[in-house]
Amino acid sequence: MRDAERRLEVAEREALPKPRPPLRFAGALTAGSDGDGPVVRARGIDVPGRLALDRLDVAAGASLLVTGPNGCGKSTLLAVLAGELPAGGALDVRARTVRLLRQDPEVTHPRRTARAAYLAAVGAALAERVPLRALGLLPPRAHATPVGALSVGQRRRLDLAIAIAAAPDLLLLDEPTNHLSLGLAGSSRRRSARRPGRSS
């Protein structure tokens, strides 16, 4: 019995903690547009030395994957669609809300907590309506962590939370698989598939 008690003490002392529940993406994505026709309609888009695009149409509710080697203009195209980079040609973006998740997270206030950074980015009213914890992108323990102390993946998920807080009609993701777990991306895809008319 003493031997069994010692083994029990060792087992209790060295027991592994219960694993935390996995994150589950819970953001709302919409596919609205003003009027009929595609959400994006581009003709003859040209950024000298960086991008030349003859035609692009993206319908409401559609998902479009842009692939190509480094330097072919993928990030430039997203910046043009987001309205952050001027380009020649004709561009009509009818999405009411557009958000761009850049490839590399920017850290402008490294001492600000993730919760405070989210509040500053989306505003008090939206942060109260859609709190950071409700989106399922960062574990609760990371909410009080300074942004500068977060991992690159956590900072990218914080940026994603900021991007989707307003349920954008057009969500542009630059290198979305960088630093985002396949499991989390899978939960997002399954959720989107269950919501007709939604897109990611």
C-alpha positions in Angstrom: 0.0 0.0 0.0 2.9 2.4 0.8 4.4 1.7 -2.6 1.0 2.3 -4.3 0.6 5.6 -2.3 4.1 6.7 -3.4 3.3 6.0 -7.0 0.0 7.9 -6.7 1.9 10.9 -5.2 4.4 10.9 -8.1 1.6 10.6 -10.6 -0.4 13.5 -9.1 2.8 15.6 -8.8 3.8 15.0 -12.4 0.4 15.0 -13.9 0.0 17.0 -17.1 -2.5 19.9 -17.0 -5.7 19.5 -18.9 -5.2 20.8 -22.4 -6.9 24.1 -23.2 -9.9 23.9 -25.6 -8.8 24.6 -29.2 -9.6 28.0 -30.7 -12.8 28.2 -32.9 -13.1 31.0 -35.4 -16.4 32.8 -34.9 -16.2 35.8 -37.1 -19.1 36.9 -39.3 -18.3 37.5 -43.0 -20.8 39.1 -45.3 -21.0 39.3 -49.1 -23.0 42.4 -49.6 -22.7 45.0 -52.4 -24.4 48.1 -53.6 -26.5 47.4 -56.6 -26.3 44.5 -59.1 -23.2 43.0 -60.7 -19.9 41.8 -59.3 -18.4 43.1 -56.0 -15.1 43.7 -57.9 -14.8 44.7 -61.6 -11.4 45.6 -63.0 -10.3 46.3 -66.5 -6.8 47.1 -67.7 -5.3 47.6 -64.2 -1.7 48.8 -64.5 1.0 49.6 -61.9 4.2 50.2 -63.9 6.8 47.6 -63.2 4.6 45.8 -60.7 1.2 44.7 -62.1 -0.6 44.4 -65.4 -4.1 42.9 -65.2 -6.4 42.8 -68.2 -9.6 41.7 -66.5 -11.0 40.6 -63.1 -14.5 40.0 -61.9 -15.4 38.8 -58.4 -19.0 38.0 -57.7 -20.7 38.5 -54.3 -20.3 35.4 -52.2 -17.3 34.1 -54.2 -13.8 33.2 -53.0 -10.8 33.8 -55.2 -7.3 32.3 -54.8 -4.5 34.3 -56.4 -1.3 32.3 -56.9 2.0 32.9 -58.5 5.8 33.3 -57.8 7.2 35.9 -55.5 7.3 39.3 -57.2 4.5 38.7 -59.7 2.2 41.3 -58.2 -0.1 39.5 -55.8 0.4 41.9 -52.9 0.2 44.8 -55.3 -3.2 43.6 -56.6 -4.6 43.4 -53.1 -3.3 46.9 -52.3 -5.0 48.2 -55.5 -8.3 46.4 -54.6 -8.2 47.8 -51.1 -7.8 51.4 -52.5 -4.4 51.8 -50.9 -2.4 52.0 -54.2 -3.3 54.0 -57.2 -3.3 52.2 -60.6 -4.2 52.9 -64.2 -7.3 51.4 -65.7 -10.8 51.0 -64.5 -11.6 49.6 -61.1 -15.1 49.4 -59.6 -15.3 48.0 -56.0 -18.9 47.9 -54.8 -18.2 46.3 -51.4 -19.5 48.5 -48.6 -16.6 47.5 -46.3 -13.1 46.4 -47.5 -10.4 45.1 -45.2 -6.9 44.0 -46.1 -4.8 41.6 -43.9 -1.2 42.3 -44.9 1.5 39.7 -45.1 3.6 41.0 -42.2 1.9 42.3 -39.0 2.9 45.8 -38.1 3.8 46.6 -34.5 3.3 50.3 -33.9 2.7 50.1 -30.1 4.6 47.1 -28.7 3.7 47.8 -25.1 0.0 48.0 -25.7 -1.9 44.8 -24.8 -3.6 42.8 -27.5 -7.0 43.8 -26.0 -6.0 47.5 -26.0 -4.7 47.3 -29.6 -7.9 45.8 -30.7 -10.0 48.5 -29.0 -7.8 51.3 -30.5 -8.1 49.8 -34.0 -11.9 49.1 -34.1 -13.3 51.7 -31.7 -15.1 51.4 -28.4 -18.6 50.8 -29.9 -17.5 48.0 -32.2 -15.2 46.4 -29.6 -18.2 46.2 -27.2 -20.4 44.8 -29.8 -17.8 42.3 -31.1 -15.3 41.7 -28.3 -11.9 40.2 -29.1 -12.7 37.1 -27.1 -15.8 36.4 -29.2 -13.9 35.9 -32.4 -12.0 32.9 -31.3 -8.6 33.9 -32.8 -6.5 34.5 -29.7 -6.5 32.5 -26.4 -7.8 34.5 -23.4 -4.4 34.5 -21.8 -2.9 36.4 -24.7 -5.5 39.3 -24.5 -3.5 41.0 -21.7 -0.1 40.3 -23.3 1.8 43.3 -24.8 1.7 43.1 -28.6 5.5 43.2 -28.8 5.6 40.0 -26.7 3.1 38.1 -28.9 4.4 35.5 -31.4 4.3 36.5 -35.1 1.4 34.1 -35.5 -0.5 35.7 -32.6 0.1 39.2 -34.0 -1.2 38.0 -37.4 -4.4 36.6 -35.8 -4.8 39.9 -33.9 -4.6 41.7 -37.2 -7.2 39.3 -38.6 -9.5 39.9 -35.7 -9.2 43.7 -36.4 -9.9 43.1 -40.1 -13.0 41.0 -39.6 -14.5 42.8 -36.6 -16.7 45.0 -38.9 -17.8 41.9 -40.9 -16.3 43.2 -44.2 -18.0 42.6 -47.5 -14.6 42.2 -49.2 -11.8 40.6 -47.2 -8.4 40.5 -48.8 -5.8 38.2 -47.2 -2.2 38.4 -48.3 -0.5 35.1 -47.7 -3.3 33.9 -45.4 -1.6 30.5 -44.5 1.4 32.2 -43.1 1.3 31.8 -39.3 -2.3 30.7 -39.2 -2.9 27.1 -38.1 -4.6 24.7 -40.5 -7.0 23.7 -37.8 -8.1 27.3 -37.2 -8.4 27.9 -41.0 -10.4 24.7 -41.3 -12.9 25.8 -38.6 -13.3 29.1 -40.5 -13.9 27.3 -43.7 -16.5 24.9 -42.2 -18.3 27.9 -40.6 -18.4 29.8 -43.9 -19.7 26.7 -45.7 -22.6 26.5 -43.3 -23.6 30.1 -43.9 -25.1 30.6 -47.4 -24.1 33.8 -49.1 -21.0 34.3 -47.0 -17.5 34.5 -48.3 -14.0 34.5 -46.9 
